[in-house]
Amino acid sequence: REIVMEIRVENNKSKIVTLWLSVASFLLLIRTGKYMVFLRMIRRTTKEISCSYVSEYTHRKVSVRSGKGIGSPLLFGVFKPTLLLPDIEMSEEQLRNVLTHEMTHLKRNDMLYKWLVVLAKCVHWFNPAVYLISACVNQECEISCDIAATESMSNAQRKSYVDTILALFANRKQTDYALTMGMAGSKALLKKRFMKMKNRIEVSHTAQSVSRVVAAVMLVCVMAFSGRLSDRAFPNLECQNLMPAVSKCTHCGREALFEGR
């Protein structure tokens, strides 16, 4: 009976792993498909424009496009970053505020983090905590970007920065595109961003480095803990020195070969 139970556990483990990989692959395929549809829509509805100010904020080559379907500035693309600007009149000051925000995202590689979060959600689709963490990452990403962008600004410049966000929020469409960094977010998020900027805390580079190390250690601990739980739930039968065993049926007298101890 004990041998049969071990064989059933091994079979169940194989089925669960197959289900997990199938769902994870399906979700990743859906996410990638939606992103490709978004890219095709952008190429079809927007046109590339010239923006000489971009070179003042980054040395990377950034494609700038504009279209009527874009309600607020968006940044997307890890290897080929593209900045989408709404087809509205903006003053030079507003444009510079937009570039300050979006190029800060680019400098901090926030788009790469967004892709990693999406990958984590696909792999750990069964874990509700991942979806909560994903929402927190997106929120804190915008808040930290605002703080970094306004760190060296004067009070007048910071007020202009906030006014630009409010003006863009008024023009913002309801559609939120995945895997993009938008300057104007939801109303609740804007309130948090403004409060953080108002009561911002100066953080030293050492403290930032320590916080990143702590976050990395926490991630490794979570992954290791998940592995330990998997080992306990599904023990590795290969390291248990299993030997063939013959068992005789009490009803018909036939013998059956099992992998036993």
Secondary structure as UniProt FT lines:
FT   HELIX           2..45
FT   STRAND          47..48
FT   HELIX           52..56
FT   STRAND          63..67
FT   TURN            68..69
FT   STRAND          74..76
FT   STRAND          82..86
FT   HELIX           92..107
FT   TURN            108..109
FT   HELIX           110..123
FT   TURN            124..126
FT   HELIX           128..150
FT   TURN            151..152
FT   HELIX           155..171
FT   TURN            178..179
FT   STRAND          181..182
FT   HELIX           187..198
FT   HELIX           205..233
FT   HELIX           237..240
FT   STRAND          243..248
FT   TURN            250..252
FT   STRAND          255..260
//
